[in-house]
Amino acid sequence: MTLKFYAHPFSSYCQKVLIALYENAIPFEWRRVDEPGAMEELAERWPLKRFPVLVDEGRTVAEASIIIEHLQLHHPGPVRLIPEEPRAALEVRALDRFFDNYVSTPQQKIVFNQLRPEDKRDPQGVAEARAMLETAYGWLDGVMANREWAAGGDFTLADCAAAPFLFYADWTHAIDARFAHVRAYRQRLLARPSFARAVDEARPFRPNFPLGAPDRD
């Protein structure tokens, strides 16, 4: 049975899963949530109406990190995204949480604030989110000083998270030149064929970025 993937190509969390699918050439059926009937189908399976959602032989799998874990268990390929060795796997999962909580979350807070009516916006919340991103960039710059990928020499779940989250974070709160290791890492991620494909598929939707998409990447 074909995997069904309820998602949108411009969503960072959907891109996170797309990278995993493309890394191992796993076939799937797109169910784009902006197309007729797709969101209604998703809501029947996941009433919270958040995406991405994967349906595999009738089983509904929600949340990007869990979907990637599911793919490794049930549709393994040549690229192992969660290491077999428990301690190495723990570091990968910890970094995955770092990118979700301390890069994506503050980045999205800034974007969602921009979508509010002007009189409902939260300048203090935005300032706090920008400060969090600065702190996250600084910590990550030290981590990436001697690493090719987030957890070391192998491309993993952590990089699946880092790619779209750093991509949009730099659009939202630019990664300063003093974080040279983070900037170089972001460029390596953009050059990775799986992520480059996801970025290209999302290009038509760039005018929808609330802060205005920069003319680069």
N, C-alpha and C positions, 0 to 999 in steps of 0.2 A: 504494500500500500504506500502511495506517495505521501511524503510529509507535507502538511499544509502549514504555511508560515503566515500568520496574521501580523502585518507590520506595515511600516511606511519607510521608504528609502531615505527620507531626510532626517529621521529620528536617530539620535546617537545610540540609544539602547538597542534599536533594531540593527544598526550597523555593527554593533558589537557582536551580535549573533551571526550576521551575514559574513563577517570575517571568518568565523569558525566554520560555517558552511562552505565557504569558498576555499579555505585552506585545505580541506579534505575532499573537495569536489563532491559534496553530498547533494544529490538531486532533491528538489523540493518544488512545491507548487506555491507561487505567490498568491496571497489573498490580501491585496492592498486595501488598507482600512478606509481609504477615500473613494473606493469603488462601490457601486451599488450592491447592497446586501452583505458586504463583508463585515461591517461593524455589528450588524444584527446577529450574524453567525457567531462572531467573537463573544458578544454579550451573553449569548445562550450558554457558552462554555465557561466564560469568566465574567461574572456579573460586575466585577470592578471596572471592566472596560478599559483596562490598561494593556498596552502592547509593548514588546512583542509577546505573542503566544504561539506555541508550536503544538500541532495535533499530530500524534504518531499512533497509527492503528487504533484510533478512537480515544487515546489518552491525551488529556490536555496538560501541557507543561507551560507554566508561566514563570516570568522573571528571567532576565537575560543570562545571568550567571548559572542558574539552574538548568536552563535550556542547553547551555554549552556542556555542562556536566552530563546531562542526559545524552547528548550526541556522542560524547566520548564513550559512555557505557554501552549504548545501543547501536551506534553507527561509527565505530572507530575507523580511523584512516591513518595514513602515514605520519601525520603531524599530531603528536600527543600534546594536548594543550594543558593537561594537569599531570604533573609528574607522578610516576608510580611510587617513588620513594616518599614516605609520609612527611618527613621534615621539609623536603623540597616543595611538596604539594602545599604544605601549610604556608610557606612564604609566598607562593603564587596566589593563594586565596587571600592572604593578608594584603597583598598589593592590589588585588582586584577590589577589595573593600576600600583601600585608600583612594583609588581612582573614582569609584562610585561616590564615596561620601565627601571627599575633600577637594575633588576637581569638578565632577559633574553636578553635585548638589548645589554648591555656590554659583556655578555658572548658570544653571537653570533658574536659580532664584533671581538673578539679574535679568534674564530674558523674560521670565513670567511677569516680573515687575513692570517691564516695558509694555506688556500687553494690557495692563490695567488702565482704566481711565486716569487721567492725570491727577485728579484730586484724590485718588485712592492709592497712589504710589507710596513706597516706603523707602525714602532716601537713606535712613539709618540702616535698614536691612541690606540695602545694596552696598553701602560702605563696608558693612561687616562681611558680606560675601566677597568683596574685592580683597579685603584684608586676608580672608581665608585662602583665597587663590594665591596671593603673594607668598603666604607662609608655605602652602603646598608646593609651589614652584621652587622655593628655596630648599625645602627638604629633599624634593626629588632631584634637584641639581646635584646634591651630594651623593645620592644613591647612584645616579647615572654616570658619575665621573669615570668609572672604569668598567662600565657594562655596555654591551650592545643592545640587549633587550632588558625588560624590567627586572626579571628574576635572574639574569645572567646571560648565558650563551644561547639559550633556546627560546624560541617564540612560544608564548604560552597564553593562557586565559588572561593573565594580567595585561598583556599587550593588546589583546582583543578589546579590553576595557580602555586602555590608555589611548588607543588610536583615535576613536571618535571624540572622546572626552577632551583630550588636549587639542584636537582639531578645532572644536567649537569654543573651547576656553580661550584660545588665542584670538579668536574673532571677538570675543566678549570682553576679555581683559588681557591685553597683549602680553605675551611672555617677553619680559625685558631682556635686552642683550646680555645683562650680567648673569642670566641663567643659560649660559651657552650650552651646557650639557643637555638641558631640557629641549632647547631649540633644535639641537642636532638630532636628538632622539625623535622629536616630532617629524623631522624630515625623513628619517629612516622609516618611520611608520607610514608616511605618505608614499614612499617608494615601494612598500611591500605590495605585491600584486593583488592580494585579497582585499586590502583596504583601498588601494587605488581604484579597484573596480567599484567598491561601494561608494566612494567619493564621486566617481563619474556618473553613477546611476542617480545620484542625488542632485546633480548640477541643475536640472530644470527647475528645482524648487527653491533655489537660492534667493529669488526675490521675496520669498515669504519670511526670511530671517528678520525678526522684529527690530534688531539693532542695525540692520543693513549689512549685507555680506561684503567683505572686502574684495577688491579685484585682484585676488591671488589664490594660491592653492588650487 
